[in-house]
Amino acid sequence: MPEGKGPQELGIKITDEILRGVYANNMVVAHTKEEFFVDFINVVPPQGIVTARVIISPGHMKRIIKALSENVRRYEAQFGEIAEAPEPSHIASA
């Protein structure tokens, strides 16, 4: 950054489709050396469907984890401790 200049504001646009959001009640994370793959899944037995896939660099993944942890800490400070959900059972299709 040039001396004396602060960070520039970045305008962010969001399409109507993305703005609506998608539901996920499960998540799978995989990685290579270069990237993390996060699949958000809506499981309705007997199957699940990936509703979103996000591909993230390792450096950004660390920042995401830090941001999520901080937001959970703030949420719990305001609303009380969040009970961890049980792991989902995996149902095999017949």
Sequence and secondary structure as in RCSB ss.txt:
>XXXX:A:sequence
MPEGKGPQELGIKITDEILRGVYANNMVVAHTKEEFFVDFINVVPPQGIVTARVIISPGHMKRIIKALSENVRRY
EAQFGEIAEAPEPSHIASA
>XXXX:A:secstr
  TT           HHHHH    SEEEEEE SS EEEEEEEEETTEEEEEEEEEE HHHHHHHHHHHHHHHHHH
HHHH               
